[in-house]
């Protein structure tokens, strides 16, 4: 397999990557055939996966604009993936020119491509780190871009469902919370069997595909997702499907798949 110029040396391009599969769902070009094959297998069970990812991105944009409207101009995007059109820094900068964004990912492709996209951008940066080790993020030199004594919007968008319970995701999110200033926001989307317009048995086939590529997809209940907001006050309308969170217009024309899973924003007191 020929290695494209954008693929960092040292990564195994014969193994599917969650970041590159997500990029494929969104119509991006930074993925390999092995990623596309895994995505197609997942879509055999759940054809609407691209619609779910599009709804995910649309929610992220609304949440970022909400944060700026609340006076927050610092963003910590963990599990940011491969940059695509309408990134956090683009959305935030359009609403507030002084917005600062720190991207975090542990996928070498995502980090390398982010660095290329952000080259020369003094208000954005990227750090190679893992959500399961919050101190690696907070203590990194790149984190000096953010002033943690002021409110920050932390984005955990489509990432927590790739952490198993054994990874202690609730503890990791709580550690991040404790490092944030009052008034900070937590922005989450999370996969769930709730809302999927399919029998759970069929949707489980998609879960099996991710398990086969050694990136378990953990479908959590509303109660389990709600636990990530411990210590936060939920912003209206609370924990809802992605299209239902402060929509820009009527949601009755949305694709049924867009209502899969949960989205919410919480504010630290």
C-alpha positions as CSV (number, residue, x, y, z in Angstrom):
1,X,0.0,0.0,0.0
2,X,1.4,3.4,-1.0
3,X,1.8,5.9,1.8
4,X,0.3,9.3,0.9
5,X,2.4,12.4,1.7
6,X,0.0,13.5,4.4
7,X,0.3,10.2,6.4
8,X,2.9,10.4,9.1
9,X,5.7,7.9,9.1
10,X,5.5,5.3,11.8
11,X,1.8,4.6,11.7
12,X,0.3,1.3,10.4
13,X,-1.9,2.3,7.5
14,X,-3.2,-1.3,7.3
15,X,-5.1,-0.8,10.5
16,X,-8.4,1.1,10.6
17,X,-8.5,4.4,12.6
18,X,-11.6,5.8,14.3
19,X,-10.5,9.3,13.3
20,X,-10.1,8.4,9.6
21,X,-13.4,6.4,9.6
22,X,-15.2,9.5,11.0
23,X,-13.5,11.6,8.3
24,X,-14.9,9.2,5.7
25,X,-18.4,9.5,7.1
26,X,-18.1,13.3,6.7
27,X,-16.9,13.1,3.1
28,X,-13.3,13.8,3.9
29,X,-10.3,12.6,1.9
30,X,-7.9,11.7,4.8
31,X,-8.7,8.0,5.0
32,X,-7.4,4.8,3.5
33,X,-9.3,1.9,1.9
34,X,-9.0,-0.1,5.2
35,X,-10.9,2.7,6.9
36,X,-13.5,2.9,4.1
37,X,-14.0,-0.8,4.3
38,X,-14.6,-0.7,8.0
39,X,-17.1,2.2,7.6
40,X,-19.0,0.4,4.8
41,X,-19.3,-2.7,7.0
42,X,-20.7,-0.6,9.9
43,X,-23.1,1.1,7.5
44,X,-24.4,-2.3,6.4
45,X,-26.0,-2.5,9.8
46,X,-26.7,1.2,10.3
47,X,-26.9,3.0,6.9
48,X,-27.5,6.4,8.5
49,X,-24.1,6.7,10.2
50,X,-23.1,9.7,8.0
51,X,-26.3,11.4,9.0
52,X,-25.5,10.9,12.6
53,X,-22.0,12.4,12.1
54,X,-23.5,15.4,10.2
55,X,-25.9,16.0,13.1
56,X,-23.0,15.7,15.5
57,X,-21.0,18.5,13.6
58,X,-24.1,20.7,13.4
59,X,-24.6,20.4,17.2
60,X,-20.9,21.2,17.8
61,X,-21.3,24.4,15.8
62,X,-24.4,25.5,17.7
63,X,-22.7,24.7,21.0
64,X,-19.6,26.7,20.1
65,X,-21.7,29.7,19.1
66,X,-23.7,29.4,22.3
67,X,-20.4,29.4,24.3
68,X,-19.2,32.6,22.6
69,X,-22.6,34.1,23.2
70,X,-22.0,33.4,26.9
71,X,-18.7,35.2,26.8
72,X,-16.4,32.2,26.5
73,X,-13.6,32.5,24.0
74,X,-11.4,29.6,25.1
75,X,-12.1,26.0,23.8
76,X,-10.5,22.7,24.7
77,X,-11.5,20.2,22.0
78,X,-10.6,16.7,23.2
79,X,-10.8,13.8,20.6
80,X,-10.9,16.5,17.9
81,X,-10.0,14.1,15.1
82,X,-8.9,15.0,11.6
83,X,-9.8,18.7,10.7
84,X,-12.7,19.1,8.4
85,X,-14.6,22.1,7.1
86,X,-16.2,24.0,10.0
87,X,-13.7,23.2,12.7
88,X,-14.1,24.6,16.2
89,X,-11.5,27.4,15.6
90,X,-13.2,28.5,12.4
91,X,-16.7,28.6,14.0
92,X,-15.4,30.3,17.2
93,X,-13.2,32.8,15.3
94,X,-16.1,33.8,13.1
95,X,-18.1,34.7,16.2
96,X,-15.2,36.1,18.2
97,X,-11.9,37.0,16.5
98,X,-10.0,36.5,19.8
99,X,-11.1,32.9,20.3
100,X,-8.4,30.4,21.3
101,X,-8.7,26.7,20.6
102,X,-6.5,23.8,21.8
103,X,-7.2,20.6,20.0
104,X,-6.3,17.2,21.6
105,X,-6.1,13.8,20.0
106,X,-4.0,10.7,20.4
107,X,-4.3,9.6,16.7
108,X,-1.0,10.5,14.9
109,X,-2.8,11.3,11.7
110,X,-5.2,13.6,13.4
111,X,-2.4,15.4,15.2
112,X,-0.1,15.7,12.2
113,X,-2.9,17.0,9.9
114,X,-4.1,19.4,12.6
115,X,-0.6,20.9,12.9
116,X,-0.5,21.4,9.1
117,X,-3.9,23.1,9.2
118,X,-2.9,25.3,12.1
119,X,0.6,26.3,10.9
120,X,1.1,30.0,11.6
121,X,-2.1,30.3,13.7
122,X,-1.0,31.8,17.0
123,X,-4.5,31.4,18.6
124,X,-4.8,27.6,18.1
125,X,-2.7,24.6,18.8
126,X,-2.8,20.8,19.0
127,X,-1.4,18.4,21.5
128,X,-0.9,14.7,21.2
129,X,-2.5,13.4,24.4
130,X,-5.2,11.0,25.7
131,X,-8.5,11.9,27.4
132,X,-7.8,9.0,29.8
133,X,-4.9,11.0,31.2
134,X,-6.2,14.5,31.8
135,X,-3.0,15.7,33.5
136,X,-1.1,15.0,30.2
137,X,-3.4,17.5,28.5
138,X,-3.5,20.1,31.3
139,X,0.2,20.1,32.0
140,X,1.3,20.1,28.4
141,X,3.3,23.1,27.1
142,X,0.5,23.6,24.5
143,X,-2.1,24.1,27.3
144,X,-0.5,27.4,28.1
145,X,-2.5,28.7,25.2
146,X,-5.5,28.7,27.5
147,X,-5.9,30.6,30.8
148,X,-7.5,28.0,33.1
149,X,-8.3,30.8,35.6
150,X,-11.0,31.9,33.1
151,X,-13.9,29.9,31.8
152,X,-13.2,27.3,29.1
153,X,-15.6,25.3,27.0
154,X,-14.5,21.7,27.0
155,X,-15.7,19.7,24.0
156,X,-16.0,15.9,24.3
157,X,-17.8,15.4,21.0
158,X,-18.2,11.8,19.8
159,X,-15.2,10.6,21.9
160,X,-16.5,9.3,25.3
161,X,-18.2,6.3,23.7
162,X,-14.8,5.1,22.6
163,X,-13.8,4.7,26.3
164,X,-14.9,1.6,28.1
165,X,-16.0,1.6,31.7
166,X,-12.6,0.1,32.6
167,X,-11.0,3.3,31.2
168,X,-12.8,5.2,34.0
169,X,-14.2,7.9,31.7
170,X,-16.3,9.5,34.5
171,X,-13.3,10.0,36.6
172,X,-11.4,11.5,33.7
173,X,-14.2,14.0,33.0
174,X,-14.4,14.9,36.7
175,X,-10.6,15.5,36.8
176,X,-11.0,17.9,33.9
177,X,-14.0,19.6,35.7
178,X,-12.0,20.2,38.8
179,X,-9.3,22.0,36.9
180,X,-11.8,24.4,35.2
181,X,-12.8,27.9,36.4
182,X,-16.4,28.5,37.4
183,X,-18.6,29.4,34.4
184,X,-16.8,26.8,32.2
185,X,-18.9,24.7,29.9
186,X,-18.9,20.9,29.2
187,X,-20.1,20.0,25.7
188,X,-20.8,16.3,25.1
189,X,-22.3,14.1,22.4
190,X,-22.5,10.3,23.1
191,X,-23.7,7.3,21.1
192,X,-26.6,5.3,22.5
193,X,-29.2,2.8,21.3
194,X,-31.7,5.4,22.3
195,X,-33.2,7.1,19.3
196,X,-31.7,4.9,16.6
197,X,-34.5,4.0,14.1
198,X,-33.5,0.4,14.1
199,X,-33.8,-2.7,16.4
200,X,-31.0,-2.7,19.0
201,X,-30.0,-6.1,17.6
202,X,-29.3,-4.6,14.2
203,X,-27.5,-1.6,15.5
204,X,-25.4,-4.0,17.6
205,X,-23.9,-5.1,14.3
206,X,-22.2,-1.7,14.0
207,X,-20.9,-2.1,17.6
208,X,-19.4,-5.4,16.5
209,X,-17.6,-3.8,13.6
210,X,-15.9,-1.3,16.0
211,X,-15.1,-4.1,18.4
212,X,-13.5,-6.1,15.6
213,X,-11.1,-3.2,14.7
214,X,-10.2,-3.0,18.4
215,X,-11.9,0.4,19.0
216,X,-14.9,-0.6,21.1
217,X,-18.0,1.5,20.7
218,X,-19.8,1.8,24.0
219,X,-23.5,2.6,23.8
220,X,-24.6,4.2,27.1
221,X,-28.0,4.9,28.5
222,X,-29.3,8.4,29.2
223,X,-28.5,8.0,32.9
224,X,-25.0,6.9,32.2
225,X,-24.3,9.8,29.9
226,X,-25.9,12.2,32.4
227,X,-23.3,11.1,35.0
228,X,-20.7,12.9,33.0
229,X,-22.4,16.2,33.9
230,X,-22.0,15.7,37.7
231,X,-20.9,19.0,39.1
232,X,-22.5,20.9,36.3
233,X,-25.9,22.6,35.8
234,X,-27.4,21.5,32.6
235,X,-28.1,24.2,30.0
236,X,-31.6,24.2,28.6
237,X,-33.0,22.0,27.0
238,X,-30.9,19.5,28.9
239,X,-29.7,16.1,27.7
240,X,-31.5,15.6,24.4
241,X,-31.0,14.3,20.9
242,X,-28.6,16.3,18.8
243,X,-31.1,18.1,16.5
244,X,-33.2,19.0,19.6
245,X,-30.5,21.0,21.3
246,X,-31.2,24.7,20.5
247,X,-32.0,24.1,16.8
248,X,-31.6,26.8,14.2
249,X,-35.0,25.9,12.7
250,X,-37.7,23.2,12.7
251,X,-36.5,19.7,13.4
252,X,-39.4,17.8,11.9
253,X,-37.6,17.4,8.5
254,X,-34.4,16.0,10.1
255,X,-33.3,12.5,9.0
256,X,-34.5,9.9,11.6
257,X,-30.9,8.8,12.2
258,X,-29.9,12.3,13.4
259,X,-31.9,11.7,16.6
260,X,-29.6,8.8,17.6
261,X,-27.8,9.2,20.9
262,X,-27.5,12.2,23.2
263,X,-26.1,15.8,23.3
264,X,-25.9,18.3,26.1
265,X,-24.1,21.3,27.6
266,X,-23.4,21.8,31.3
267,X,-22.1,24.9,33.2
268,X,-19.8,24.7,36.1
269,X,-21.1,26.7,39.1
